[in-house]
């Protein structure tokens, strides 16, 4: 699968780059990879492709990913790392 790098104002590319498949269906990319600067894949996400009623459950939803990020941020807010994150 050919991947393309995402470029937008939210990504600094200081430590990692984010990529998604070049060719996709259903009007949006579904597969993403995060790479370090050596090209190693640090993680990947595969989103739901197509309606669940037709395609079955085959990936995570936007809401799943948002819930993961919220749990992570809530964990930091409830720890000694809150001050470090907010002021770095």
C-alpha positions as CSV (number, residue, x, y, z in Angstrom):
1,X,0.0,0.0,0.0
2,X,1.4,3.4,-1.0
3,X,1.3,6.0,1.9
4,X,1.5,9.8,1.8
5,X,2.7,12.0,4.5
6,X,0.2,14.3,6.2
7,X,1.2,18.0,6.4
8,X,-0.8,20.4,8.5
9,X,-0.2,23.0,11.2
10,X,-0.9,20.6,14.1
11,X,2.0,18.3,13.2
12,X,5.5,19.7,14.0
13,X,7.4,16.6,12.6
14,X,9.9,17.2,15.4
15,X,9.9,13.6,16.4
16,X,7.5,11.8,14.1
17,X,5.6,11.9,10.8
18,X,2.1,10.7,10.1
19,X,1.1,8.9,6.9
20,X,-2.1,7.6,5.4
21,X,-2.9,5.4,2.3
22,X,-2.8,7.3,-1.0
23,X,-5.8,5.6,-2.5
24,X,-8.9,5.1,-0.3
25,X,-12.6,4.6,-0.5
26,X,-15.6,6.2,1.3
27,X,-14.2,9.8,0.9
28,X,-11.5,9.6,3.7
29,X,-8.4,7.7,4.6
30,X,-8.8,4.7,6.8
31,X,-5.2,3.5,7.5
32,X,-2.6,5.7,9.3
33,X,0.9,5.1,10.4
34,X,3.2,7.1,12.7
35,X,6.9,6.9,11.8
36,X,10.0,8.0,13.6
37,X,12.7,9.8,11.6
38,X,14.4,6.5,10.7
39,X,11.2,5.3,9.0
40,X,10.3,2.8,11.7
41,X,6.5,2.4,12.3
42,X,5.8,3.4,15.8
43,X,2.0,2.7,15.6
44,X,-0.8,2.4,13.2
45,X,-4.6,2.9,13.2
46,X,-7.1,1.3,11.0
47,X,-10.5,3.1,10.9
48,X,-13.8,1.6,10.1
49,X,-14.3,1.1,6.3
50,X,-17.8,1.3,5.1
51,X,-21.1,1.1,7.0
52,X,-21.1,-1.4,9.8
53,X,-24.4,-2.9,8.6
54,X,-22.8,-3.6,5.2
55,X,-19.1,-4.2,6.0
56,X,-19.3,-5.4,9.6
57,X,-17.0,-4.0,12.2
58,X,-13.5,-3.8,10.6
59,X,-11.8,-0.9,12.3
60,X,-11.9,1.8,15.0
61,X,-14.3,4.7,14.9
62,X,-13.5,8.4,15.3
63,X,-15.1,8.2,18.7
64,X,-12.9,5.3,19.8
65,X,-9.8,7.4,19.0
66,X,-11.1,10.5,20.7
67,X,-11.9,8.4,23.8
68,X,-8.3,7.1,23.9
69,X,-6.9,10.7,23.7
70,X,-9.3,11.9,26.4
71,X,-8.3,9.0,28.7
72,X,-4.7,9.9,28.2
73,X,-5.2,13.6,28.8
74,X,-7.3,12.9,31.9
75,X,-4.6,10.7,33.2
76,X,-2.0,13.4,32.8
77,X,-4.3,16.0,34.4
78,X,-4.6,13.7,37.5
79,X,-0.9,13.3,37.9
80,X,2.3,15.3,38.7
81,X,2.9,15.5,34.9
82,X,0.0,18.1,34.5
83,X,2.3,21.0,35.5
84,X,5.0,19.7,33.2
85,X,2.8,19.4,30.1
86,X,1.0,22.7,30.6
87,X,4.2,24.7,31.0
88,X,6.5,23.0,28.5
